[in-house]
Amino acid sequence: MDRAGSDGVTRIAQSFGRAAASYDAHSAPQRHAAARLAELIAAESLPAAPRVLELGCGTGHLTAELQRRLAGAVPGDTATHNFFCSDIAAPMVAACRARLPHCHYFVMDGERPAVGGGFDLVCANLTAQWFRDLPQTLARLAALLAPGGLLALSTLGAESFKEWRAAHAALGLRSGTQPFVDAATLRASFPAGRLALDEELFVERADAALDLPRRLRAIGAATPAPGHRPLSAGQLRRVLRALGPQPSLTYQILYARFRPASA
């Protein structure tokens, strides 16, 4: 990884680490996506007590949903000891461990998984949008699967935050939001195999426009795209006014379930 890439990973880890304490109170889209992804995973064919690797576990939204849905596992059951949960931010790992103490935990960059293979399920909820090389990372994650294993993830699609980008464009400004993939690009990023892909729109509303960027900061997701110059205070006020009296942010959420060709 070059220095710029390393610095970017560090900024993301620090941003999410600072947000560990405020994440649960401001992560409605992430909680929604976790429940939906877990529902889709539970409908798939998996062993009774699957060996699970989770990337970007955060405070445990997906972890808790999967433990509840897969074989009816509850904290303390033998099945929960098959969960291996990771995040790039150490404070997030600590928060998830405090909530669900019977899993295995470690700090890890999901793009470069430093674990052995043999997992029945590799999963990530709203994490893949931070991957810098999506095809290469998906190939690495697929290689961690046991025969017949499932790679399942949710990620943000290209229509996400369209209101925010439109408000910037109307003022001749450039938004600093990260670029997100469309469904076709995500589909083409997987290696050879069987892929099911769904999408939905989740709209988050606020009483005041300033609440929207505050919520993103509170969950650690406000890291700008590389090279973006922050807006001045005056420019930000103009953007917030352009969002109107009933501000909202749209999340386009893509849900992928993938099995390699050899499965």
SVG drawing of the C-alpha trace seen along z (x, -y; Angstrom):
<svg xmlns="http://www.w3.org/2000/svg" viewBox="-40 -33 44 61">
<polyline fill="none" stroke="black" stroke-width="0.4" points="0.0,0.0 1.4,-3.5 1.7,-6.3 -1.5,-8.0 -3.5,-4.8 -2.0,-4.1 -2.9,-7.6 -6.4,-7.2 -6.9,-3.9 -5.6,-5.7 -8.0,-8.6 -10.9,-6.2 -9.9,-4.1 -9.5,-7.3 -12.8,-8.7 -14.7,-5.5 -12.7,-5.1 -13.8,-8.6 -17.4,-7.7 -17.7,-4.5 -19.5,-6.1 -22.0,-8.1 -22.5,-5.5 -25.6,-3.6 -27.6,-6.8 -27.1,-8.0 -26.9,-4.8 -30.5,-4.2 -29.5,-3.4 -26.8,-1.0 -29.1,0.7 -31.7,1.1 -29.2,2.5 -27.9,4.9 -31.4,6.3 -32.1,6.7 -28.8,8.3 -29.2,10.7 -32.6,11.6 -31.2,12.4 -28.3,14.4 -30.7,16.4 -32.7,17.4 -29.5,18.9 -28.3,22.5 -25.7,22.6 -24.5,25.1 -26.5,25.3 -23.6,23.5 -21.7,21.7 -18.2,20.4 -18.6,16.6 -16.1,13.9 -17.5,10.3 -15.7,7.3 -16.5,3.8 -18.5,5.1 -18.9,1.6 -20.8,1.8 -22.5,5.0 -25.6,4.3 -25.1,7.2 -23.4,9.4 -26.4,9.3 -28.9,9.9 -26.9,12.9 -26.6,14.4 -30.4,14.2 -31.2,15.6 -28.6,18.3 -29.7,21.4 -31.4,19.2 -28.0,18.4 -28.0,16.3 -24.9,14.9 -23.2,17.7 -24.4,20.5 -21.8,22.6 -22.8,21.2 -21.7,17.7 -18.1,18.9 -18.0,19.5 -18.2,15.7 -15.0,13.9 -15.6,10.2 -13.3,7.5 -13.2,3.8 -10.5,1.4 -11.1,-0.8 -10.1,0.6 -12.7,-1.3 -15.4,0.2 -14.1,3.7 -14.1,2.9 -17.8,1.6 -18.9,4.8 -17.1,7.0 -18.8,5.2 -22.2,5.8 -21.5,9.4 -18.7,10.8 -18.8,14.5 -17.3,13.9 -13.7,13.8 -12.5,10.2 -9.6,8.5 -8.6,5.3 -8.2,5.7 -8.3,3.9 -11.0,5.7 -9.2,5.1 -6.3,7.1 -7.7,9.9 -5.0,11.4 -6.9,14.6 -7.0,18.1 -9.8,19.4 -12.5,22.0 -15.4,19.7 -19.0,20.7 -19.9,17.1 -17.9,13.9 -20.0,10.8 -19.9,7.0 -22.6,4.4 -22.1,1.0 -18.3,1.5 -17.4,2.3 -17.9,-1.3 -14.6,-2.1 -12.7,0.5 -10.2,-1.2 -9.8,1.8 -13.2,3.6 -12.5,6.4 -9.3,7.4 -10.8,7.3 -13.8,9.4 -11.5,12.0 -9.5,12.1 -12.7,12.5 -14.1,15.2 -10.8,17.1 -11.5,17.3 -14.7,19.3 -15.0,23.0 -16.4,25.1 -20.0,24.1 -19.5,20.9 -21.3,17.6 -19.9,14.0 -22.7,11.6 -22.4,7.8 -24.3,4.6 -22.8,1.4 -23.8,-2.0 -24.8,-2.5 -24.2,-5.5 -27.6,-7.1 -26.7,-7.6 -26.7,-11.2 -28.1,-12.5 -29.7,-15.4 -26.4,-16.5 -24.6,-16.3 -27.5,-18.2 -27.4,-21.0 -23.7,-21.4 -24.1,-21.3 -26.9,-23.9 -24.3,-26.3 -21.5,-25.4 -19.7,-23.5 -18.3,-20.0 -19.4,-17.6 -16.8,-15.7 -18.8,-12.5 -17.0,-9.3 -17.7,-7.8 -20.1,-4.8 -20.5,-2.0 -23.7,-1.4 -25.2,2.1 -23.6,3.0 -20.1,2.1 -20.7,4.0 -21.8,7.1 -18.8,6.9 -16.4,6.6 -17.1,10.2 -15.0,13.1 -16.6,16.0 -19.5,17.5 -23.2,17.2 -24.4,13.7 -27.7,12.5 -28.0,8.7 -30.9,6.6 -31.2,2.9 -33.4,0.5 -33.7,-3.1 -33.6,-4.2 -34.4,-7.8 -33.2,-9.5 -35.1,-12.7 -34.1,-15.4 -35.7,-18.5 -32.8,-20.7 -30.3,-20.4 -27.4,-20.7 -28.5,-17.5 -27.6,-15.4 -23.8,-16.1 -23.8,-15.9 -25.2,-12.4 -22.5,-11.4 -19.8,-12.7 -21.4,-11.0 -21.0,-7.6 -17.6,-8.3 -18.7,-8.3 -17.9,-11.9 -14.4,-11.2 -14.2,-13.2 -13.1,-11.8 -9.3,-12.1 -8.2,-15.5 -11.5,-17.3 -11.1,-20.8 -13.5,-21.5 -16.2,-24.1 -15.9,-27.5 -18.4,-28.3 -20.4,-30.5 -20.4,-27.8 -21.7,-25.2 -24.5,-27.5 -25.6,-28.0 -25.6,-24.2 -27.6,-23.6 -30.2,-26.2 -30.4,-24.6 -31.4,-21.3 -34.7,-23.0 -37.1,-23.0 -37.6,-19.2 -34.0,-17.9 -33.3,-14.3 -30.6,-12.0 -31.2,-9.0 -29.1,-5.8 -29.2,-3.4 -28.3,-0.1 -27.1,2.8 -27.2,6.3 -25.0,9.0 -24.9,12.8 -22.1,14.6 -20.9,18.1 -17.7,18.9 -17.9,20.9 -16.3,24.0 -19.0,23.9"/>
</svg>
